[in-house]
């Protein structure tokens, strides 16, 4: 029997690193996952140890390659997808980071962002980068490290340090420090990249005080990035695709036509709507971003970012310890007739789109003596759907009206959640047969560059639906629930 050629997708996420090996027809052959430590040094601060990121990535990649080989396959290409905006700065000579990775959820640069907004810089930033000024993005995280690690700024200006999002850091390590590069999607999340001329923007670099000398080269999402160091996997493997996790999910969900939309429910929730070759500007504080860039041609998207979705369930499990696993929430939520007026606003690290309130903090409303675990679990799941509805309402006010939604991510296995989502959005919700669409998107990019596929249409042909959820909630019930949510959010905002 001929040896099957396979693609390794490295999916480096916020709470875990995964490696999924795909066949050329988009079927997962093997999956390996490792969770790693979350670090919370202060209120609103979130960090990762870069060595935890690297070790877990290397471990899952090794294990996935070995399992694939045991099943008669051979990995011939690698695609990488990653948690976006999480920011690292490292020494070019040693590869050692100068500080922990500052995670996308981190809010420590809130005061600096307010100062820049009050100074009138947001219009300039938005015009060039498509983004708002917010601690979420990478620029102020990089500046913070250069300002708070002794000697770092001078070293960065001399070109001794390298700045990057997680994809750049992994690429550097995978190539033994030979390649410092990123792709257009990750670059577009930094506040430093001009999404119109597709280059690092000198004015933004001056504004955020990030030296050009520390920046990576920006490539297409499907490109010959580099060969891995041969010592890592027994032989050198080509890295042929990179995209930030949400853009990779849009690719895995075959959102290639203008107007197609996906929502990923992982640690946070991210909605991306393809707008084609035109970067549309939102009047409702949604983001304009690069959806993907193939053969030098950009495709754009409108995005809404929610900081906490699956993390709310993780909070029930790890901090409150009222559930043993995320899977328990489906039975708990479906086992009661209503939310009993209980609302969770999970603003643990502020509120994202369309509110963009960095100082908001989480709150529970409507608690009574009868409130129990089921009500709290249901409130956590409902909060994900309400936040998604806030994004869709903002899109509607921008004149964008999708007719259906494709969903993915860890929470998408929860049938109760997806039915409630369809009810709240008043839209059909489709779950794909391959739920790991983020990794699939990275594999599609690598496969496109490797010649497995001749076009994005070949990738789209692999998408298959697992289930469709259609709205069935009465209008009066929906209106009552949404009114309660709107009141809760208003009381939470600063």
C-alpha positions, 0 to 999 in steps of 0.5 A: 500500500502506498504511503499516505502524504499528510499535513501536520497542523499546529494549533497553539491556543490560549489554554492548550497546544494541539497537533492534528494530522490531516489527510489530503481530503480534510479528515483528521488522522490523529489529534494530540493536545496538552493544556498549559499553565495560565499566569495571573500576576495582577488584576487584569494581567494574563501571561504565559511562560514562553517555554510552556508554549514551546514545550507543549507545542513540541510534545504534541507535534512529536506525538502526532507525527509518531501516531500518524506514522504508526497508521501508515502515513507520512507528514510532508508539510506543516501549517501553523495557527495560533492565539493572536495578539499574544506578544513576545519579545526575545533575544535574537542571539539566544532565542530566550524571551526577555519576559513572559508572553503577554496574552491577548486577554491582558489589560495592563496597558489600559492607561496607555491606551486611554492616553492615546485615545484622549490624545486623538490618535484613534482615527489615525490608528483605525484608518491605517490598521482597521483596529481600535486602540485597546490593550487587546492588540499587540503594539502596547504589549510590545512597548510595555516589555521594552519599557519595563525590562531593563535595557530592552528598548535600546537593544530592540533599536539596535536590532538585537531583539525580535518582536512577534506573535506566537506564530513568529516565536514558534517559527523561530524556534522550529527553524533553530532561529533562522527565520523571523517571519509572520503572515498578513493575518497575524500582522494585521492584529498588532496595531502596527500594520497598514492593511491597505498597503500591507506593510508595517506602518512608520507612523504607527511604529512611531506612535506606539514606539516599537522599533522597526528593527525588531519586526518580522517579515510579513508573508502570504498565509500560504507561502514557503516560510521555512524548513524545520530544523532537522533535529526536531522531527528526524528530518526537515519539514516545510512550513507552508502555511500560517494564519491567526486562529480566527482567520484559520477557522474562517478558512476551515469553514470555507468562508471564501465568498463575501457575506459568509460568516463564522463564529468560533467558541473557544476561550473567547468568541470571534465572529468573522464576516468575509467582505471580499477585496474591500476593507469595510469600515464599521460605524459600530466599533467592529474591527476591519482585518485581513481575512487571508492573503493568497498570492499577494492578494488580500481578502478582508473581513469585519470582526467582532471579538468577545474576550470570554466565552469558553473561559466562563465555563472554565471559571465554573470548573477551575475557580468555583469548582461547581462542575467537573467538566465543561460537558456537564453544562449541557445537561444542567442548562437543559434540565431547568425551564428558564434562567430564573432571571440569572445573568452572568456578564463575564467581563473578567478581562473587560468587555470586547466588541462592540463595547470595548470597555477595558475597565469593566469586570464580571458580574452576576445578577438576579441571584436568589436563595433558589439559585443553584449550580444549574442556573449558574451553568445556564447563565454562563452558556447564555452569556456566550449567545447574548454577546454574539447577539451584541455583535450581530446587532452591531453588524446589522447597524453597519448594514451587514445581514448574514442569512446563516452562521457557521460555528466551531470551537470546543463549545460547538459540541454543546447542542443546547448552546447552539439551539439557544444561539439560533433562537437568540440570533433568529438565524440557522446555525450550522456545525461542521462535520470537522469541528477542528476548523482552526487546525483544518484552515492551517492544513488547507493553507499548507496543502495549497502551497504544497500543491495538494489543492489547486485553489481555495475552491478545492478546500471549500469542497471538503466542508461538510455539515454535521447539524443545523439548528433553526430558531424556534423561540417565541418572539416575546421570550426572546425580547424578555431575555435580551432586555434582561441581558441589556440591563445587566451589561449596562450595570457592568460597564464603567 
